[in-house]
Amino acid sequence: MGGISGVTFKDHELLVSAYDWGTAPEGLATRRQLRALGLRPAGQEPIVLRCRSCGFWPGRICTRPTYLYRIDRARPVRPMTLAQERALDRAMEARQRCGKCGRRYHHCIPLRTLGSCLECHDGTPADPTTYIPAPAHQLAA
């Protein structure tokens, strides 16, 4: 007598929507932990894990709870489409390309603080292994 309309009792397990620190049962994970397992939450409602009480502010209300998701209800991550890869590459290019010299580096450049790469900012020579050399031309022939 464990099922209702083809659903086993395990699927209707009683879970509280919030737990205190250290009291959450096994089988729950954060988004990052799910991603490390190659999973996604798949639309399930999160379970709140409240912070442990603070030693400096014992009466403080938790303002940054952790959200947990059931691992057994998680689904595999969808594969990235070509359009998503292209959009991600463009976004990363904006962070990696110097606006002055046009070089694209393998790392993000400090555009907010310096506004350009170090070589354009103060003349520090860039190591050729840290950037992608520009192609000679874009013509097909």
N, C-alpha and C positions, 0 to 999 in steps of 0.2 A: 504494500500500500504506500509506496514511496513516490508515486508519480501522479501528476494531474495532466491529462491530455497529452501523454507522450513525453512529459518533462520529468526528469528524475528529481528526487528530493535534494540532491547535491546542488542543482541549479537554483533552488529556492532557499539556499542557506541563509540564515538570519545574520545579516551584517549591520552593525551600527554605522551611521553616517559620519561619526566623528570619534576619534580615539585620542587618549592622552599619550604623551611621549612614553614609549616603551611598552604599550599595551596592545598594539596592533597585531593581529594574527598573521601567520605565515601566508604566503600567496598573494601579497600586495606589493606593488612596486611603483616608483615614481616614473614620470615620463622619460627621464634620462635612463633609468634602469631598463625600462621597456625597450627603448631605442637600442641599447647595448645588446639586448636579446634579439633584436630584429623585429620588434613588435610595435604596435600602435594601440592607443586606448579603444578605438573603434566606436566612439559615441557613448560609452558608458559613463554614468554619473561618477564623479570623483568622490573618494572618501577622504575626509579631512583628518590630518594628523596634527594635533595642536602642539605648540612648542612646550618644552619643559619650562617650569617656572624659573624666572630669572632671579639670580641672587642679588642684583642691584635694584631691581624694580619688582618686588614680589607680588604687588597687586595689579601689575600691568596686564592688559588684555592682549592676547596674541594677535598681532597685526599681519604676520606673514606665515600663515599655516602652510603645511606641506600637503599636496594633493596626491593621494595614492589611488591606484587602479588595480583591479583584479587581473592577475596574469592569465587565469583560465578563460577569461572573456576577451582578452586581447587578440588581435588579428595580425597577420604578417604585414610589414610595411609595403605599401604599394611601390612598384618600381618607378623611378623618375622618367618622365617623358623627355623627348628631345627638346621640346619647347621650354621645359623647366630647366634643363641643363644649360640651354642657351641663355636664359634669363639670369641664372645663377652666375654664369661666366661673365656676362655683361656687368652685373653688380660687383663682382670681384675685380673686374678690370678697372672700374671707376675708382676703386680703393688702391689698386696696385700701379696705375699709370701716372707718371709725372705730367703735370699740365704744361711745364716749361719745355722739357727736352723730349717728351713723348715716349720715353722708355717704359716698358712694363716690367716691373720687378716681380720676383717670386714671393715677396712679402708685402704687406700693406705699408704704404708710405704715410708718415705723419702729416697728412694734409691740413688738419685743423691747426696744429701748432706751427709747422714750418711752411706749409703751402706748396712744397715741392720735395724732390728727393734731396739727399744731403749734398750731392755734387752740385746741383743747381743752387742750393741754399748758401753753402759756405765754401764750396770748391773742393770738398773732400772727394778724392777720386773713388769711383764706384768699382767694385770688383766685377769683372765681366761674367763671373759665374752667378751673380745675384740678380741679373736681369735677362730678359728674353731679347735677343737681338732682333732689330726690325728687319723684315724681308726686303730684299733688293728692290723688287717692284711687285705690283699687284696684277700685272697683265698676264693673260693666259698664254700668249705666244712670245 
